[in-house]
Each structure stands twice: as C-alpha cells, then as structure tokens.
C-alpha cells in the first residue's frame, strides 16, 4: 500500500487512506513508478545500491525522506493527467459503492515491478542496520552490531522469527518467509566469496615471453637480425634462432612452474566443499525444514549445527549446548578451540572476540547450536579478508633489481648503438646502409646479456624444488630470492613458534602449608599409588576427563583434557589409562562454562566412594575445606587456611604468567549406602552434599610449548640482523610469555613502550583505503605518528585479526 503522502503526490489531490505506512523507500519507488517512469526509477535505485552507506540509522531515515521530497518536486516526474483522471474516477466509484474497474495489464506490471524494487531496497536497508553505528559497510575492517543487539530487535530487523520454544527453534514456524527468499537472494546474491579474477593462462604465457624491457630488447635483437637476413646483409641464421629459443624456453619454464603451484592450490581449495545445511524457514506460518546448499543461505535464515560441521556463513548463536566450542584456526591461526555462548555481548566489544558469533569457514568441534545467519558471501569476515588480499601484489626485490639493471643496460645499449651509427655515418669511407645498420645493431645488442633470463629462471626453479622438499609451496618463483632480502620476519604463534598441541607441563602441590612444589617428570607416577600426590593428581585428572580414546588410539576431546590424557599414556601406557577410565561412574556433573568445573563419583576399591572435582582453581578451592600437604608418601590432610588459599592463588597466577592454562583438582572419600539412588540426585543436592568438604590436591599447568629449535632459530635471526615479530590472536599475556621464552623480547626487565600492541590499540589505526596514503590529511598524519613508532619498537601483536596482520606487514614494508 502507498503512504498517504505518496498517494497524494501521485494523484495530485489530498486523499485520506487508512493504510499501514511503508518505509519511505517503498513510497518513493511506488509514487514514481505509478507515474509511468519505471526505467528511470530502476536506474535510480540501482545507483542507490552503489552508495557507500554509513550505518547511522537515524541519518538514513532523514536522507531517504529528503530524497523523497526532492523526487516529488522534480518537474520531469510529474504524474500524467490520464492517471489523475483514472484515480479520481476510482475514488468516486468507491465512495458510491460501485465496483472499481480493474487496472490495465501494463499498469499492473509496473506496480508489481515497483513493489519488487521497493522490497529490494527495504531488504538492503535491513542489511545496513546490521553494521555498527557510524561504520561504513565498505570499510576495510570488519564491523557488525549483530553480537551486541538484543535478540528481539535483531530478529525484527531481519524480518525473521523464532520458534514457539524460543531460541532453540525446535517447534513451530521460524526463520524467513519462503515467499521473500527469491527477492532476498536477488538483493544479497549467493553465499560465496567472489574469487579473484584469473588471467587466461595463454595470455599469461604470452606475457611471460614477450613483455618486460629485457624481453623487448632480446626480441628487438631477433627482429633486427631477421631484417638483415631478409635484406641480404647477413647470413647468420643461428644467432636469432638460438636467441628466440632461449627467450621462449625461459618464459615457458617460469609459466609452467607457477601454473603447477596454482593448480595445486586450486585443488586444495576444491576439497573444502560444504555439506548441505539444515535450515528452518516458514511458509504462511507453517514450519519448513530444508536441507540447503551453503550457497543458497540468506540473511535471516535459521540453521542448526553440530560437532564437525563447517560454519557456512557469519552467524549469531541463538542457542547452544553447554561447552560448545568452535575452531577458528582458518581465520586466526590459533588451533585451540574457543567456547561459544548465546548471551548478548556489550555494545562496544569487538565482534571478532564475541562468544555469540561464529564465522564463515570455521568449524564446530564440540556441541550443537541453533543460529541466525546475518552476513553471507563477500560481507562475511572471511570475505573481508579475501577482498583485502585481492589488491595488486607489490614488486619483489628481485623484480626491482632486475628492472633497474635492465634499464641501465638499455640506456648503455642505446648510447653505444647510436654512437656506432653516428661514427659510421661520419666515416669518410662510404658504407652501404645495410652495413651501417648491421654494425649499429650489433654494437647495441652486444650489450644485452642474453643468458640472464634463463640463468635466473633455472636458478629460481632449482631453489623452488629445494623448498618443495621442505614442504613449502612456492607460487611465484621470484619469492624464493626475496627470502634472502628479509629484514623482518612476522610469525604466527600457535603451530608455528609453538607445537600447536596442548601439553601437561607442571603438577603443583603443597610441600608445606606455606609453599608449593612443582613436578615436571610424570614417569615415576603410578595409577595404583594412592598416597603419592603426583600419582593421585594424574589419576584424578585422567579419571575425571571427558576425552575419548578412539580408533588407532586417537584422542577426541578438548585440548586441555587431551593434554592430561596424553601425559597419562606417556607415563603408564594406553592399557592402564583405559583401565582407570573404565571404572564405573556413579554420578557425574559435566563441565560447563557457567560452573567452570566438572565432578565425578566412582566406587572406591577399599569401600565407599571416591569423589573427584576438577576445574578453574578459584572454583575448586572454594569447595575445599582441607588440603593435602607433604612430600612423597608422607602427605597429610590439613585444614585449609586463608594463607593457603593465597598460596594457591599466587601459584596459579605464576603459571598463568608463563602462558599456561591452569586447572585445580580436589577429591574426598564418601560412604553412601550401596542402595543409594544416584540417578535421583539433583544438581542442587549434589552441590550441597557431594561438593562440600573437598580435599585440595594441587594445580595442573598446561601449555602449548615452543617447538624444539625455535629459540635457536630466533637467536640466529637476531645475530644476522633480522628482527622477529610475533603476531597472534591469543591473549597478550600468553604471547609475551612465549616471546620471552624464545628470545623475541628480553626475559627480564621492564618492556619499553610500543613493544606489545593489542587489538584495542589498533582499533582506530586502520586506514580507510586498501593501504597507507601520504595525502597530508589528519587521518594520514595520525596513522603515520602511530605506525612510525610501532614498526620500530613492536615485537608482539596480540588479539589481532587477519586483516590487522596484513596491515602490520604493509606498515613494515612502507
């Protein structure tokens, strides 16, 4: 329905209609199209789609209203007299109760098309409202308000709905209306990232052979030699044939090597095809459960995910099971899965750290979820990263050096050739013109080192093969030589500087009421030893564990749990570990992000039951009334004092400062009757009766340790004058601890300013364009002042996104 204002403008009169007022964009489109100017309107709205919107929704409304007024006032948009008469006649007949004549097919078609266009504009505005207020959707960095918008508002903005049971969406109609899907797909496109344009391989081959100053000089030599042979001034066929063969062979070699590397990368990409996604949509308030290809997902779709699924778009988690985890390695390089939680985040929190979002290309490793799709394709976080690396590749050091050398050779060759030409012309002895040209050409092209290109190409190919033997794929041959010119190495942390595999490194327990000792050698522990604290700790960590040992003794579970299981297998062997795990379970409280602990009750072989509690140190210590104190088999149970609580907290802080994850463990003996109904125990009953009066055993220190040889490699780089910079998505404390351990930064003393840079400091230091510019603007001056200090002093970048990583490299290169 038209708005009253638009209908009045279209009909030329002031009529009252009791209709729901649509968005201003709808009114604009309908008022103009019904005036009979569809093509002009379509062009205007198409142009509007290319405008760089700023997601300040109040401004958008005022802008659209001003457009509406300006469109009304434009003389070329006047409504036809014929339409005014038809409208007046329809109104008169309606007032008298007569039947209103049906509009012509042409008018119906225009009105129908106008509704589609207006609907498209409305959907486009919905997408704009997903961006953070004041942020440009075309900005290089990733912005969204989806994580900080309350669920009700978010669903209304996307014109989607939850099920009868709320966010889980297991019952009732939910999702977007199927009737809207076609229009929405026309507006938003397919859910796929636009691949970079690839040059035709044959065009690339021709460029390899015939372009470049050096190749032009060589082909010039061939042409001149051919011309001389054709005119009868030379009979040397060997020189031009060999020269042409060398140029063609060098071009073919480089083209073939790079094509092989590119085809291998394409083959790897094609292996990442996504499975169909369970999707919930609605049709006239009826629930429709569909299996859609990831490419067909739309903003507003509600999808379900389970462990092992690849996240098919940028999604807001509506509901998830406790302990759900997502592997963000595809985006951040960090191999440790991150927990997810549906709770709405604070308004100013960065979306890349939001626990209620999951991003396109990541993987669910634990738990199930119901989620709302909000960005697809190029608008996703992965799409932003892909767009940021499509910009032109900077020239390599080798290209710059060869280009400089060739320019120099060209100048020298031309000067020598001209000098020869002038000398022959000024020679008192007359010479035939063919002789003069041949002499000048010979002098010119004698300066050109014909063997340079094949020599360089073959040398780089040999180096590329050697790199391939070290599992390094070289996509551009000249990148091999660039390694020799490196002055700064930027490296990720997890899996590059570290093993990418969580390992149990420390077990800490009380040696006296005022001190704790650390055990790092677990080979002397024994699951049958019920007295020695390290044995007691390791057995408890393995028994109270959610890890599953699968086929071929592979561990399935969270990295922290797997770390303890691996330590047990290394110390005791798989069979004895399985014997511990196979002991009967009487009662269990699984780990969840709210409690931050897990509990298990099992039969004790000496009678009664053994309770085990493991989790965050502060949560475990809170349930402990006693603590084991002592060394060897002399451990005694002591009453927990406030001073002992402080010792636990201090040791936990020390371990965390060493980039370790810390867990506490406690136990106690119980003596419930044999006929006790464990299944009937509620969570509240367990908390009040099972978790009370626990005996604290100790702390586990788990970390992703540096790879062997990394420290020496970093020190070798420093000795060679090469600076090493760590760029990680992990916590700053973790990054600094590892950096100190491998000599990237000094192990002792206070760190100078700008040594450690976090995402908060980079938040407003990202250039609006693809790269840094020196245009004298305030933004350029602010960025220059900051980055000038950073590129000199920074050694650790923490909590950064992939977009930041590329920016850091660009700043260092500049």
N, C-alpha and C positions, 0 to 999 in steps of 0.2 A: 504493500500500500504506500501511496505517496504521502509525504508530510503535508500538512495544511499549507505551509509557506510555499513549498514546491508546486503544489497543485494550483495555488493562486497565481504563481508566476507563470505556469504553463497555460492556464486558461484565460488569464488576463482579468479575472474577476476575483472578488473576495467571497469564497465559499467556505462553509464550515463542514468538516468531515470528522466523524467520530472514529478515527483510526489510530492504531499504535504508531508512534513516530519512529521511523527507522534511523539508522546512523546517517549523519549528514552526507557521507559519500554516496549512499544509496539515493538520497534525494537529488543530488547533483546529477547522477547518471540518468535517472528516470526523467527528470524535468527536461534535460537536454535531448535525450533520445526520442521522447514523445514529441519533441518539436520537429522531428524528421531529419536530424543530423547525426545519424549513428556513426558514420565513418570518422567524423571529427572527434566525437566523444571517445571512440575506441582508441584513437591515436593519443588523445589527452591522457586517458587512464594508463595506456601503455607507457607513455613518457613518465607518468607519475610513479610507475613501478621502479624507474631507474633513479628516483630521487634518493639522496642519502638522508634518510630519516634519523632524527635524534629521538631516542625513546623517552621523551618527556611528554606524557600522555595529555596533560593539560594544554601544552603548546600545540599538540597535534590537532586537538579539537578546534582551537581557535584558528589554526591555519586552514583547516578544512572549511570552517564557516566563512572565513574571508574569501576562500576560493569560490564558495557557493554564491556569495554576494556578487563577486566580480563576474562570474559566469552568467548570472541573471542580467547584469547591466550591459553586457556586450551586445552591440547592435546586431551583429551577424547571427545571434542566437535567438532572434525574435520568433515567437510562435506564429505559425501560419493562421490566416483568417479562417480557412476551412476547418482547422481543428477547433478553433474557438466556437464556431457555429455548431459543430458536432457535440462538443462538450455541453454547451448551453441547452441544446435540444435534449440531450440525455438527462440533464438535471431537471428540465421542465417535465419530461415524461415520468421521471422517478417521483417527482413531487405529486403528480396526479395519479400515481398508482399504475401507470401504463407500463408495458413491457419495454425495457431498454433495448434498442437494436444492437445486434452483435457487431463488433468492430470488424473491419476488413482483415484479411489474412496478412496483408503487408504490415498493418499496424500491430497485429498480434505478434508477428515475428519480431518486430522491433522492440516491443515491450518485453517479450521473453528474453531477447538478447540483452536488453538493458538490465534485467534482473540478474542475469548471469554475471555481467560485468560488475554490477554493484556488489553482488555476493563475493566476487573475487576480491574486490577492494576491501570489503569487510573482513575477509579472511586474512588479507595482507596486514590489516591493522592489528588483528589478533596476534600475529607473529611478532610485530613490532613491540607489543606490550610485554613480550617475554624478555626483552632486553632490559638491562639495568638502567634506571632513570639517569638521563643525561649522557648516556653512552651511545656512540654511533655504531649501528649494526655492521658497518663496513670497516670498523676499526681492526687493526692488526691483531690485537689481543682478544681474548675470549671473555665475553660478558653475558650474563644472564641473571634474571631475578627469579628464576624457577625454584631455586633452592630456598629462598627467603620469603616467598609468597605463601600465605596460608592456603591450605588445600581447597577450601571452598571458593576463594577468589580465583585461584589458578584454574579450577575446573570450569568456572563461569566464563573466564576469558577465552578458554579454548573450546567453548560450546560443547563440552563433553560432560559425562555424568558418571557417578559412582553407582555400584550395585546396591541392592537392598541391605546387604550386610556391611556396607561401608567400604573402606579402602581395599579390603581383600577381594571384592568384586566376584565372589563365588556364586552369588544368587542375583536374579533379577537382571533387567536390561542395564547395560553400561556401555561406555565408550561413545564414539561419534556416531552420528546418524549416517547410515549407509547411503541415503539419498544425496548427502553432501560430499561423499568421497570423491566423485568424479571431478567436481569443481575444485575441491581442495587439492587434488593431485595436479590439476592444471596450473594452480597458483604456486604450489610448493615444489612440483616436479617429483622425480624419482628419488628414492632414498639411496643415492650412490654418490660417491665423490667423483667429481669431474676429473678424469685423468689428464695429465699434461699433454699438450699436442705433440705428437711424434712426427719427426721429419721422415719423409719417404726414404727408405734405405738406399734406393738407387740415386736419389738426389744427393744423399749424404756421400755416397761413393764418388759421384762426380765432383762434389766439393772437395773431398779429400785429395783428388787427383789434380784438379785444375785451379783451385783457389789458393790464396796466400801469395804474398810478394815473392817468396822464394820459388814456388812452383811457376809463377808467371815468368820469372827470369829464365828458368830452365826451359819452359815451353817456348819462350821467345828465341832461345838458342836453337831449339829444334826447328822452328819455323824459318829462321834466317838460313840455317844450314840447308833446309829443304828448298828455299827460294834460290840459293846459289847453285844447288844441283840442277834445279829446273831450268835456270838460265844458262847452264853450261859452264859456269865459273868454278865449279867444284865437282869432283867425282868421288868424294868421301861419303859413302853411304853408311859406314859402320858407326860413326860418331852419333848422328841423330837417332839411329835405331836403338843403340845401347842407352843413350840418354833418356829417350822416351820410355824404354822398358824399365829403367831404374825408377823413374817417377811413378809410373803406373804400378809397379810391384810394391813400392813403399806405401802408396795410397791404399792398395788392396790389403796389405798386411795389417795396417792400423785399423781399417774399416772392419775386417773380419774379426780381429781380436776384440774390439769394442762391441761388435754385434753379438758375439758369443756371450760376453758378460751380461749384456742387456737381455738376451733371450733367457738366460738362467734366472735373472731377477724376475722376469715376467712369469716364468714357470713357478717360482716360489710364491708369487702373488696369487696366481690362479688356484693354488692349493688351499686358499683361505675362504672358499665359498661358504656362505652361511646356510644353515638348515632352515626350513620353514618355521615361522614364529607363531605360537598360539596367540590369537588376537581376539579381543571381545569388542563387538560393535552392536548397534541396536537398529532395529527397523520398526518404526511405529511402536516404540516402547516394548518391543519383543527382543529378547536376548539372542544374539547370533555369535556362536563360537566358530571362528575361522582359523585355518592354517594358511597364513600368507607368506609369500616370499619377502625377505627383508627389504627388497627394493620397493615393495608396494605399501610399506608402512607410511602413515601420515601423522602430522602433529595432532594430538588429541586421542590417538589410539591408545587403548589399554592392553597391555601384553602381560604374559606370565613367563617367568624364567625359573630355571632350576640349575643345580650344580652341573657344571660342564658346558652350559650354554654360553655362546658368544653374545655380548650385548649388541643389538642390531641398530641402535640409534642412541642419541643422548636422551636419558630417561630420568624422571623424578620417581623415586621409590615411594609407592603409596603404602605398601605393607610388605613385611618380610619376616622370616623366621629369625629367632634369636641366634646371634653369632654368624649371620650372613657375611661372607667375605668376597671381595672382588679383586682379581689380579690386574693391576694397572701397568704391568710391565710394557705393554705395547705402546703406552703413552709416556710413562715416566722413566722406564728402565729399572724401576725398583721391583725386585722379584718377590718381595714379601707382601702377601695379600693384605688388603685394608678392609676393616669392618664397615658395614653399612647399617644405617638406622633411618627409619622413615620420618623422624621428628624434623619439624621446620627449623632451619638454621637462622642465625642472627642476620639482620639486614645487611650489614657491611662485610660479612665474611666472604672470602674469595670462593667462587664456585668450584674451582679445581680442588679445594680441600673439603668440600661439603660431603658429609656422610650420607646425605639423602639423594645424591646423584650418582649415576653410573654412566660411563661414556662409551660411545661407539668404538668397537674394536677391542674392548676389554673383555675379560672372561669371569663368569661367576664360578668360584671354586668351592663354595660352601653355602648351603641353604637355598631357600626358594623365595620368590618375590612376585608381587604384582606391581606394575609400574606404568607410568604415563609417559608417552613419547612427546617430547616438546621441540626438539630440533632434529632435522634429518639432513642427510647429504652434505653439501658444502657448508651448511651452517653449524654442523657439529664441531666439537673440539678437534677431532681428527681432521675434519675438513679444513679448519683454520690452519692447522699445521701443514697440511698438503698445499694449501694456497700460498703459504709463506715461503715454501721452497720451490715454487714454480718460477720465481724471478730469475733473471739472467745470471748464469754462472760467471763468477769473476775469473779473469785470466790467471792461469797458473804461472809460477815463477819461470818455468821453462819456456812457456809461450812468450812471456815478456822478454826474456833474454834472447831467444832466437829471433823474435821480431826486431829487437834493437840491432842485433848482429846483421840481419838481412838488410835492414835499412842502410846500415853502414856500408855493406858490400855493394848494394845497389848504387849508392852515391859514388863510391870509388869506381865501380864498373862503368857507369855512365861518363864520369870525368875522363877515364882512360880511353874509352871508346871515342868520345868527342875529340880528345887530344890527338888520337891516331887519325881520325877523319880530317881534322884541320891540317895536320902535318902532311898528309898525303896530297891534300888539295893545294897546299902551298909549295909542295916539292917542285923544283924547276923541271924535273923529268916528268913528262906527262904519263899518266897511268890510265888504263881503262876503268870505266865506272864500276864494273863488276869487281875488279881487283881492289879498288878503294873500299867498297862496301864490305867485301870479304875480309879485308885487313882490319877495318874498324870493328866489324862484328867479332872477329877472332880476338882482338885486344879486349873488347868489352866482356865477352863471355869466358875469357880465360881467367877472369877474376872470380867467377862463380864456382864455389866448391860443390860439384855435382854429387859427391858422395856423402854430403852432410845428412840429407834426409834419410836415406836407407840406413846409415850408421846409427843415427839417433833412434829410428823406429825399431831396428833389430835389438839395440841395447835395451830399450824400454820393454820390448817383448820378453827378453830373457829375464829381466827383473820381475816382470809380471808373473812369469811362470814360477819363479822362486817364491814370490808372495803367495801364489796359489797353493804351493806346497805347505805354507804356514796357515792355510785356511783363511786367506784374505782374498776377497774378490775385488779385482781392480776394474772399475767400469770405464775410466778414462786413462789411457796409457800415461799421459804426462803427469798424472797424480803420483806415480811412483817416484819421479825425480823430486817432486815437491817435498817429500819426506825429508830429503837432505837439507832443506832450507828452513825447517821448522825452528821457531824461536820460543813458541809457547805450545804446550800440549794441554788440551782440555779433555778431561776424562770423567766419565760417569763413575759412580762409586760401586753400587751393587752389581756383582757379577763381572766387573772389570778390574777394579782395585781390590775388591773382596771376592770371596768364593761364590757368593750368591746362594749360600746354603747355611742356615742357622745351625750352630754347633754349641753344645753344652761345654762351657769352658771352666766354670767355677761352681763349687758347692761350699757354702759358708755356714759354719755353725758356732755355737758358743763354746769357747775353750775355758772361759771363766765368766762370772757374772758381768764383768766389765769389758770383755774383749771377745772377738770372734776370729777364728782361723779359717783359711781358705785351702780347699783341697782341689787339685787340678789333675791328679792321677787317679783314674777310676778303676784301674786294672786290679787293684787289691780288694775291691768290694766284692761282696758275695750275697746273693738273694736269701741264702739260708741264715745269714748272720743277723740276729735280731737285736744285737747290743751296740755294735759299732755305728756311730752316727752317719758316716758317708754311705754305708750299706743300707741303713734304714731310709736315708733320704732318697737314694736312687731307686730302691724298690718301690717306695711310695710314689715317686714321680712316674714310674712305668705303670704301676697298677692303676693309679688314678689318672687315666690317659685315654683320650678319645681316638688315638691313632689306630688304624687298621693295617695289619701286615698282609698284603695281597699276594698275587702270584709273583714268582721269582723274587720273593722277599722284598717287594717294593712297599714303601710306607705311604699310606694315604691319610692325610690329616693336616692340621695347621702346622706351619714351620716350627713354632715353638714346641709343640707336643712331639713332633717328629725328632727334634734335636735330642730330647731326653731318651726317646726310644732308640735312636742310633747309638747313644752313649752306652746304653744297656747292652745292645747287641755286640758292640765292640768289646765290652768288658766280660760279658757272660756267654755270648753266643745266642743264636736265634732260638734254639730249643728251650733254654732256660728262661728266656724272656717270655716266650709263649706260655710256658708253664705258669709264670706269675700272672699273666693276663687272663689265663683260662680259669682262675679261681672264681668261684661262684660270686655273683653280685646280689646282695640282699636289697639294697636301696641305693638310688643314685640321683644326684642333682647335677644336670649337665651345666656346662659353662654358659653364661650369657653376659651380654655387655652391661647389663644393669647391675647384677650381683658381683661380677668380676671374680668369681671363684667357682670351683667345681668340687663335689663331695661324693664319696663312695663309701658304702658299708659292706664288709665282706666277713665270712666266717673266719675265726682265728683258730689255728690248729691246736692251740692249747686250751680251747674252750672259750665261749663267748664270741664277741665280735670285735673287729678292728675297723675304726673309723679313720678316714683319710681326707684331709682338706687341703686344696692347692689353689693358689690364685694370687692376686695382687698383694704385695707384702703388707700394706696397711690394712687390707680387709682380713687377711689371715690372722695378723697379730691382734686384731680387735676381738676375735673369738678365743684367744689363748689366755688361760689362767696360769699356765705353767710353761716351763721351757726345759729342754734337755741341756745340761751343762757338763762339759768334761771332755776328755780325750780318750781315744781307743775304746776299750770295753768298760771304762770307768764312768760313763755318763750317768748323771743322776738327775732326777726331776726336781727342779727348783721353782719356787713361786715367782711368777713374772712380776717384776717391779717397773715403775716408770722409767728408772735408769736403763733397764734392759730394753724397754721399748725404744728409748732414744738411741741405744747402740744399734738396734735393728734398722731404724730409720737412717742412721748415719752410714751404715754399711751398704744399704740399698742405694743411697744417693751416690756413694763412691762407685758402685758397679754401673749405675746409670751414666755417670760421668765418663765411663770407659766405653760408651756406646753399646751397653749390654741391656737386654731385656731381663727384668728381674721378677722372679716368682718366689713366693713363700710357701712352705709346706708344714703341716702340723698333723698330729694324729692323737688318738686316745683309745684305750681299751673300754669295751662296754660289755654288759652281761644281761642282755634282754633274754626272756624265756624262749625256748625252742619253738613254741607255738605262736610267737608274736606275729601279728599280721602286718608285715612290712608294706604290702601293697596299699593298705588303708591309711598309711601315714601321709598327712597333708604337708604342704610346703611350710606352713606356719608351725605345725607340730615339729617338723624336722629342725627348723631354725631354733626353736625354743629348747628342744630336748637332745638332738643329735650334735648340734654345733656348739654347744656350751662346754666350758672347761677343757678345751683342747690343749694339747702339749706342743709347743713350738719346737720344730726340729732344726730348720735352717732356711737358707736362701739359695736359689739357683741363679747363676749368671749365664745368660745365653746370648751369643752374638754371632754376627756374620763376620768371621775373621778375615784379615787381609790374605791374599793369595801368596804362596811362597815365592820369593824373589821380587815382589813388588817394591818393597822398601829399597832393595839394592838398585832396582831399575830407576826409581825416583832419584836416588842419590847420584847415579851415573848421569842422568839428565842434568841435574844441577851442576855437576862437575863439567859438563860440556856446554854450559851456558844456556840450557833450555829450562824454561820455567814450567812447572807442572801446576795446573789449576784443577781442583775438584768441582764438578757441577753435579749436584744431586737433588733429587726430590725428597730426600729424607730430612729428618729433624736436624736443626743446626748443631745441637749438642752431639748427636751421633756423627755428623760429618766432621766436626772439629776433632773428636776423639780419634777417629780413624786417620785423619790428616796428620795428627801428631804422631800416631803410631808408625806411619810410613814416611815421616820426614817431609811432608809437604809444608807444614808450618812447624816452628820450634816447639819442642815438647815442654819447655819451661819458660816462664816469664809472661808478662802481660802482652797481649796481642795489640799491635798498633791499629788505629782507625782504618776502616775500609778493608781489613783483612778478611772478615766474614760478612757476606752480603746475603740478605734473605729476600723472600718474595715481597715482603711488605715494603722494603726499601726500593724495589724495582717497580712497584705498582704504578707509579705515575712517571716512570722514567723510560717508557716505551715510545719510540717515535710513531707519529700517526701514519706515516707512509711505510714503504717497504724497507727503507734503510735511513741512515742518518743523512741529514742535509745541512749545508752551511749557507743558509739564506739570510742570516742576521736577525731572524725572528727571536722573540722572547723564549719560545719553546726550544729553539736550537741552542741558544746560549745556556739555558738551564740544563739541557741534556749534556752539553759539552763540559760544563763545570763539574757535573757529577761523574760522567764516564771517564774523564781525564784522570781523576783520582782512582777510579775503580780499576782501570786497565793496568795501572802501575802497582797497586798495593794488594788487590784482591787475590786470595788463594783458595777460598772456599765459597761457593754459591750454594745455598741450601733452600729447600722448599720451592724450587723453581719449576716452571712448566717447560715443555719442549719449545714453545715459542720464545721463552726467555733464553733458552740455550742457544738458539740461532742468533738472537740479538747480541749475546755476550761475545760470540765468535766474530760477528760483524764489527763490534766495537774494538776488539783486539786487533783485527785486521786493519781497521781505519787508523 
